[in-house]
């Protein structure tokens, strides 16, 4: 039926894939305005859901463009943050998957109100993650400054947002801890992309500790021989 076809395409759109009924306009997903059979109330509800789908699409594209890209993708810290973003998107994916199972498991139709009820709790989390991603794109922080930006965003008091961003931060901390342990326990500097705040000065047996821009005027030397 037409309703079933609409619901199937809606579930596809909720995973960030536009179609004929729910198309992409200016980077955002929305109901195709040329279709006459939607009631204005249905259009309003579906477009609200598609805003969540648009946020998911933006996050998915950002993650895929940085994971496993190394220095070209922004370095180890940004890649770790993207892995964290991917983890915190799992509850949203699980919700969409459950809706698909309900539809395929004998329910002729899934009420639009049920879709709305299950998906809208994800809206503030995805919106906050998109705001973080936009800030990362604009400011392009390097190394541990990526973690600093995530940490500041995690102070949100919105339900679920703080917990999600702390999970993202935990993934970024793994990179920092590995670099610190390599230096503190083995005296080794593992920094293939020049992101760590401790570096070896060229031609000298010393270490430099400074900001991520490697400003010579702000570095401090520590002899280790």
QUIQUIMO-V503501 format. One record per pair of residues at least 12 apart in sequence whose ideal C-beta (glycine too) atoms are under 8 Angstrom apart, sorted by sequence separation. I is the first residue (numbers start at 1). GAP is how many residues later the second one is. D is the distance in Angstrom with one decimal. If there is no record, write none. Layout:
I_GAP_D, I_GAP_D
This chain:
9_12_4.8, 10_12_6.3, 20_12_6.5, 31_12_5.1, 66_12_5.6, 67_12_5.7, 102_12_7.9, 153_12_5.3, 154_12_5.1, 178_12_7.1, 179_12_6.6, 197_12_6.1, 208_12_7.2, 9_13_6.0, 16_13_7.8, 66_13_5.8, 136_13_6.5, 197_13_7.0, 208_13_6.2, 209_13_6.6, 21_14_6.5, 135_14_6.3, 154_14_7.7, 197_14_7.4, 207_14_7.1, 6_15_5.9, 31_15_5.4, 67_15_5.0, 99_15_7.8, 150_15_6.1, 154_15_5.8, 183_15_6.1, 197_15_6.7, 199_15_6.7, 206_15_4.8, 207_15_5.0, 5_16_7.8, 13_16_5.6, 31_16_5.8, 66_16_4.6, 67_16_6.5, 99_16_6.2, 206_16_6.5, 30_17_5.5, 132_17_7.2, 179_17_5.1, 195_17_7.0, 206_17_5.4, 207_17_5.9, 132_18_6.7, 135_18_7.7, 150_18_5.6, 151_18_5.8, 189_18_7.9, 205_18_7.3, 206_18_6.9, 31_19_7.3, 63_19_4.6, 67_19_7.4, 99_19_6.5, 150_19_4.8, 205_19_7.2, 30_20_5.8, 62_20_7.0, 98_20_7.4, 194_20_7.5, 201_20_7.4, 205_20_4.7, 29_21_4.2, 132_21_4.9, 28_22_7.5, 29_22_7.9, 63_22_5.5, 131_22_7.5, 147_22_6.4, 150_22_6.1, 28_23_7.3, 62_23_7.4, 63_23_5.3, 95_23_5.3, 96_23_7.7, 22_24_7.3, 29_24_5.1, 95_24_6.2, 29_25_4.9, 128_25_6.9, 147_25_4.6, 28_26_4.8, 59_26_6.0, 146_26_6.5, 147_26_6.9, 27_27_7.5, 92_27_7.8, 95_27_6.6, 22_28_6.1, 29_28_7.0, 128_28_6.1, 60_29_7.5, 147_29_6.7, 59_30_6.3, 92_30_4.7, 128_30_6.7, 91_31_6.9, 144_32_6.3, 56_33_6.9, 92_33_7.8, 128_33_4.5, 132_33_7.1, 92_34_6.7, 124_34_5.0, 2_35_7.0, 14_35_6.9, 124_35_7.0, 125_35_5.0, 129_35_7.0, 10_36_6.8, 14_36_7.9, 56_36_6.2, 124_36_6.5, 125_36_5.5, 128_36_7.4, 129_36_7.6, 132_36_8.0, 13_37_6.3, 16_37_6.1, 88_37_7.1, 89_37_7.8, 124_37_5.8, 128_37_7.0, 187_37_7.3, 14_38_7.4, 15_38_7.5, 16_38_7.8, 10_39_7.4, 14_39_4.7, 121_39_7.3, 125_39_5.0, 129_39_7.8, 13_40_5.4, 16_40_5.3, 52_40_7.9, 89_40_7.9, 15_41_7.2, 16_41_3.3, 88_41_7.0, 14_42_7.3, 16_44_5.5, 85_44_6.1, 16_45_8.0, 85_48_7.6, 144_51_7.4, 143_52_3.5, 144_52_8.0, 142_53_6.1, 143_53_6.5, 144_53_6.1, 143_54_6.7, 81_55_7.7, 78_58_7.1, 81_65_5.9, 46_66_7.3, 49_66_6.5, 74_66_7.7, 77_66_5.7, 81_66_7.7, 45_67_5.9, 49_67_6.3, 52_67_5.8, 59_67_6.7, 75_67_7.1, 77_67_6.8, 145_67_5.5, 48_68_7.4, 52_68_7.3, 55_68_7.8, 75_68_6.9, 78_68_5.5, 144_68_6.9, 77_69_4.3, 81_69_6.1, 143_69_4.5, 42_70_6.7, 49_70_5.7, 52_70_6.1, 56_70_6.0, 59_70_5.6, 77_70_6.4, 142_70_4.2, 45_71_5.8, 49_71_7.7, 52_71_5.1, 55_71_4.0, 59_71_6.3, 62_71_4.9, 75_71_7.9, 141_71_7.7, 142_71_7.3, 48_72_7.6, 51_72_7.4, 55_72_5.9, 58_72_5.4, 74_72_7.9, 52_74_5.9, 55_74_7.3, 59_74_6.3, 55_75_4.8, 58_75_6.8, 62_75_7.7, 88_76_4.3, 88_77_7.9, 15_78_7.7, 88_79_5.3, 87_80_6.1, 88_80_6.1, 15_81_6.2, 87_81_7.7, 14_82_5.1, 84_83_6.0, 85_83_5.8, 84_84_3.4, 87_84_6.9, 11_85_6.3, 14_85_8.0, 84_85_7.1, 84_86_6.9, 81_87_5.8, 84_87_3.3, 11_88_6.1, 83_88_5.2, 84_88_6.4, 11_89_5.6, 81_90_6.5, 80_91_4.9, 81_91_4.9, 11_92_7.2, 80_92_4.7, 80_94_6.1, 8_95_7.3, 77_95_5.7, 80_95_4.7, 7_96_6.3, 77_98_5.5, 4_99_7.9, 76_99_4.9, 77_99_7.7, 7_102_6.8, 7_103_5.8, 4_104_7.3, 4_105_6.6, 10_105_7.1, 14_105_7.1, 3_106_5.7, 7_108_7.8, 76_116_7.6, 76_117_6.1, 75_118_4.2, 77_118_5.9, 76_119_6.3, 75_120_5.0, 71_121_7.3, 70_122_7.7, 71_122_4.5, 70_123_7.0
